[in-house]
């Protein structure tokens, strides 16, 4: 890809393009392991929160609509990564639990994520990486609150 034309592109455009490319790369890696980014989000959330959550709570924590989560859980259940069980406190609800196989694949994913290999020479510099992290965290926070990017 010829990036010379991108030097004058708006920051938002660069953010979208870099996100798309990173998602494609990560998606390809996960596909090799029969996973999707959404499936990893579910496994990670379960792993961080005791291994079992209610469907609605899990959807909220993963930033999915409950109906969207249903399909993701269907796929993870078929692959043996999660189980569904009735919620003992609410007969209408189900709880989603991570399995041993789900924990094993999550451990592999965590290992890859924690290699701390810089993506560029910019994020190899801790001070610059901190600025990038602050920018991204504020962008995410602003978009969660308003649904669109805003300036603080």
N, C-alpha and C positions, 0 to 999 in steps of 0.2 A: 504494500500500500504506500502510495506517495503521500507523505504527510506534510510536504512543503506548503500546500495550500491551506493548511489548518491553522497557521500561525495567527491569522487575523479572525478566525472563527469566534463567535460568542462563546463564553465559558459554558453556558448551558448546553450548547450543541456539542462541545467537547465532552462534557459529562455524559450526555446521552450516548454518544459514539463509544466512549471508553467503557461504559456500562454494558452496552450491547456486545462488544468484543470480549469483555471479561466473562459475560454470561455464556457466550458461545463456547469459549475455552473450557470453563468450568463444567458446562453441560455435557461437553464431549467426554471429559474425564469421568463424570458421574455415569453417563450412559455405558461406559466400559464396565461399570460396576452394577449395572441394572438399577440405577437410581435416577431421580430427577432433583433439581434444586428444591422444589417444593417438598419432596419426600425427605430430603436432608433437613429442611427446616423443621418438619414435624418430628423426626427422630432426635434432632438436637434439642428441641424444646422439651420433649419427653425426658430425655437424658438429664437435662438441667433441673427438672422439677419433679423428681421422685419416681420417674418411670411410668406414671399413670396420671391422666387428666380427663376431665369430662370433655365431651365433644365440643360444646360451645366455648368453654374456657380455652381449649387448645386452639380452636379457630381464631379466637381473639388474640391470643399470644403470638400466633404465627402471622397475623395480619391477613387472614383469609376469611371469606364468608363461610358460614357453616355448610352451605350446599357445596361449595368448592372443596372444602375439606373432605367431604364424603367420598369423592372420587379419588382423592390422594390416598386416603386411608384404605379404600378398596384395593388399590394397587399394592400398597405396603403390606396389607393383610395377605394377599395372594402370594407375595414373595416371602412371607414368614417373618417380616420385620416387626409387625405389630399385631395385637389381638384386640378384639372388641368384647366388652362384657357389659351386662346390664348394670346400671347404677343402682346400688342398694338403697339409696336415699330417694330415688325418683324413677319409678317404673318406665317413664316415657323417655328417659335419657340413657345414653351409653357412655362408658368410659373406655378410653383408648390406652393400651399399655404397650410398652416396648418389650420385645422378646430378647432372648439371649442372642439370637442371630442379628437382631436389630442393634443390640449393644456392640456386637463384634464389628459390624460394618461401620457404625458410628465411630468406633475407636480408630479404624483405618482412615476415615475422613478427617478426624481430629488431628491425626498424625500429619497428614498432608497440609492441613491448615496451619499447623504450628511450626512448620519448617522455618518460618521467618526469613524466607528468601525474598529480598526486596524485588518489587516488580519493576522499578526503574532506579536510576541513579538519584532521583529526587527523594523517593521514600527511603533510600538507604541512609539518608541523613536524618537522624532522630528529630532535630529541630524542625526541619521541613515536613517530616511525616506528621509531627504534632499539629502543624498548621493545617495540613490537608485533613487530618482527622477532625479537627475543630470545625472546619468548613463543612464537611460532610455531615457531622452530627447536628449542626445548626440547621442545615438544609433539610435533613430528615425531620427534625423537630418542627420546623416551620411548616413543612408540607403536611405533617400529621394533623397539626392544629387548624390549618386553613384550607388544605387541599391544593394549595398552589405555592410556588416559591415567593417569599416576601423578604423584605430587608428589615433588619432589626435596628 
